[in-house]
Amino acid sequence: MNQNNVFLWEEHLPGGCHWSGIIRRGLTLRLADVTGGANAAVLFFNQEEKLERYNMADTLKAQHTFRLTKGHACYSDMGRIFCCITADTVGWHDTVCGLSDSKLIQQKYGTARYQEHRNQMYRSGLDGMLIELGKWGLGMRDIVSNINFFSKISANSAGELMFHHNHSKAGDYVDLSFEMDTLVILSAAPHPLDTSTTYQPGAVHLAAFTTPSATASACKQIAENMRGLHNTHRLYHPCGGAL
């Protein structure tokens, strides 16, 4: 963490666990892979109007990309930008593969229930997301296509998706600098295409700090993002008009 950043808080999220919280505009949330091979499934919602949420299709088509990395923005379904990726040591984050569910976890790893295994139980990404969504009055109908930070997926010549095992290394991180007051929902359960034969999802470290002025709006180099940022800034303008 740059010593010029104003550090606010940090939290350690064990592999398989889940978290949610509100990140205000002007703040940066750093997600860090603690031991390597982590997966951080994330959804974004407008904190003031939760019907506005992350939109995978608009995010990808506006920036002509299949993956996310530094310089990309995460769009809402209202054409506004939740956050810009202002730093990234990983280089590739999955946008299309969604969440693991309890059936998939059981098929791949077997069953380990809380009654017998307590905090070592096998959690799915979907179950973790639903638990966190429920804390904010949201539920299954609010599950949309999510981002899987730290995970890389590519397609072969036959169009089959391939998971890159241990794509992210210990200490890798991605910085999300927020342009909107955003409800962030996060699960650290395994990626649905993870090739590991044992349930051992990596831990994720969260840290929040004020966004340095030098990195603010780092996604401006993509022309369409200028319009998205303009739409976002209008949301907070006192008169709701042009800036």
Residue, then its C-alpha position, 0 to 999 in steps of 0.5 A: m500500500n502506497q504510504n500516501n494512501v489514507f488507509l481506512w480498514e482491512e479484513h481477512l476473508p478465509g477461502g470459501c467464506h463470504w462478505s458484503g459492505i458499502i464502498r463509498r465513491g472516492l474510495t478504493l477497495r483492494l482485493a489481494d490473493v493471500t496464498g495463490g489460486a484464490n477466486a473472488a466472485v463479486l457483484f455490485f449494486n447501487q447502494e441507494e437503489k439496488l435495482e441498479r446492478y452490475n451488468m456483464a454484457d454492457t461492461l464487455k461490449a462497451q470496452h470490446t473485451f472478454r476479460l477485465t484488467k487495469g484500465h477497465a470499468c465495471y458498468s451498471d445496467m443504467g450505463r453508469i460506472f461502479c468502479c474502475i480497475t486502477a491497479d492489477t498484478v494479475g492481468w486477467h479476471d473472468t467475466v462469464c463463468g458465474l458461480s458454483d452451486s451446492k450441487l456442483i460442489q458436492q459432485k466435485y468435492g463431496t459433502a462437508r456439512y457445518q454440523e460435522h465440519r463447522n467452519q471447514m464446511y464446503r460452501s458454494g459461491l451461490d450459497g455465499m452470495l445468497i447469505e450476503l444478499g439476504k442481509w440487504g433485503l435481496g435474494m435469488r432474483d438479484i443474482v446476475s452474471n458476476i465477475n470472478f477476480f483472480s480467475k482466468i478462462s480462455a477458449n480453445s479452437a473448439g470453443e471450449l472454456m479452459f480454466h487456468h489453474n493457479h493463474s493468480k499468485a500469492g500477493d497478487y492484487v487488484d484495486l477497484s476505485f469506486e465512482m458510485d456508492t456501491l454495495v459489494i457482495l463477495s464470495a471466496a468459494p471455488h470458481p465453477l471450472d476450478t480443476s482442483t480435486t480437493y476443496q481448498p479455496g484461497a483466502v482473500h484480503l480486503a483493504a480500503f483506502t482513499t483513492p489517490s488523485a493520480t489514479a482517479s478515473a484511470c479508465k478514461q483511455i477507453a472512449e466509451n468510459m468517458r460517457g459512463l463516467h459522465n453519466t455517473h457524475r451526473l447522479y451526484h451533481p446537486c442539480g442532476g445536470a451536466l457538469 
